[in-house]
Amino acid sequence: MKFVSRVFPALIIGFCSMQLSWADQDASADKVKPIVKVNEGKLQGTYSEKDGLYKFLGIPYAKAPVGKLRFKAPVPAEHWAGVKDTTKFGPVSAQAFDEHEGTMEEFGGDLTNEDSLSLNIWTPNLKEKLPVMVWLHGGGNAHSSARVPGYHGDMIARRGNVVFVSLNYRLGIFGFIDMSLIGGPEYAGSVNNGVRDQMLALKWVRDNIARFGGDPDNITAFGESSGASDLSAMLGTGQAKTLFDKVILQSGSAFLTRSPKSSARMNRGFFERMGVTSIDQIKDLPASVLIEKQEEALKGMLETDVDLLFQPTMDSVVVKDFPLDAIRRGDTKDINMLVGTTKNELMLYTEYDPQLLDRQPEDLPELQVLPWVAREAVSSIYKWNRPDMKPGQVSMDIYSDFAFRIPAIRMAEAQSANAQNAWMYRFDWPIPGSELGAPHGSELAFLFGRMDDVQAKVKGATSVAPSWTQLSENIQDIWTAFARTGRPIANLKDPHERDVLATLEPYSESSRSTLLLNTPLEVESDPAWLERFIYSSMPFNGYFDEDELAESE
């Protein structure tokens, strides 16, 4: 009887504890006011019956990088008491306004808030173990935000049954300028602070995403333009495998990682134009004043320097090696890679500057770093292979390949030398009624399912064509299949396109199998092979350094 008198109360207490534990779990999954406990404390989000998704917005992953933390490495967010409201987006990172990236309303009305290091989560289920996709927005590392509607993750999360994460990181002078040049060793690594922010956010995801129904052992990082360039730079940090398992690089590559010499020259020129020689002159200035000084300094810089100033740098502090060298060495062989571009990348910028179409191919500034013979060969072959194009359009195709497609191919080649897990795509859908073709960023509206944005690009369109919707669904299915399995082979709705996609092979120098995203979808071996071939002997070593290219003169 003593045994029963001792054990029975213990069983009752244990059963009650289990009931309380289950109740706590049920409360955390309350669809009206879902609460999730992360390492730093509790978060309250929202649930939409219509979308079938939970949303947690504006989750801080780092302390505000202000005061003594300004221009320094990010510091993880502190613990908080109670339940933090995460039903609204956090502020955008401090930046100059660019109408091409969004409206002031979409940016939340404030472009000077430095307390912006937050992330957002869309998830179909809080208790499953779903693939995780972490999005890094583009904008030249100077503009944009995860909060703009074009980057909301609801469509991808719902259709792909994945957990979607997006994040803000420091931009421009706050995240990609080398303050050690005017502030000393205390600011070492500041030239890559934006990349540091992204890495800290990815670590937060790895540590906490299981509470949102995500699989911490199946994380895909994906980004476009500068977002992809930053992810490429991470491949040279020695930490990439601890942050993500797969990577999708859209129109951004290791080629844009600057050498120390090139970066120092650009940064010194930037400080000279700002009239700054000491960190004490700027460290306490309001964000609005710093942004004004940044924009004024940019006006006096070379066009190519402005394009590259805020790109990541091989600084030996954060990015310890040139990414392409790390890939060639096999450091990334366990990271599945999907890499690609749009067909007519640089045509986008002719909308902003029509005078670009007046440039003759042989006079392109970007080609002046090549030997004379190489310049003539590139110019002649492109013109010969595009007899119906205007000279300016030929020039934009040359620059598109020089800055985007060839560097993407070099990354796929390097990865395929060590593992059969590199895949190549090209987005070919031409905007109807436009001479832009398939310009930079034109795949994004399809990827995020923003069909109204697609329609807005097509002059005279009064509705969304079914083929556009099908292309959008195909891209979402392919991207989420890659996140799930490491292979971009999806069970597409159309039987013919499903069969075509099944023929896609991992990229290799023998097959050069490439997925062409268009209506209909195609798979081709070595598209635009002649243009690729003429670059094959040119010394692209995976980072942008005009001195390196000029050495072959």
Secondary structure by P-SEA (a helix, b strand, c coil): caaaaaaaaaaaaaaaaaaaaaaaaaaaacccbbbbbcccbbbbbccccccccccccccccccccccccccccccccccccccccccccccccccccccccccccccccccccccccbbbbbbcccccbbbbbbbbbbcccccccccccccccaaaaaaacbbbbbbccccccccccccccccccccccccaaaaaaaaaaaaaaaaccccccccccbbbbbbcaaaaaaaaaaaacccccccccbbbbccccccccccaaaaaaaaaaaaaaaccccccccccccaaaaaaaaaaaaaaccaaaaacccccccccccccccaaaaaaacccccbbbbbccccccccccccccccccccccccccccccccaaaaaaaaaaaaaacccccaaaaaaaaaaaaccaaaaaaaaaaaaaccccbbbbbbccccccccccccccccccccccaaaaaaaaccccccccaaaaaaaaaaaaaaaaaaaccccccccccaaaaaaaaacccccccccbbbbbccccccccccaaaaaaaacccccccccccccccccc
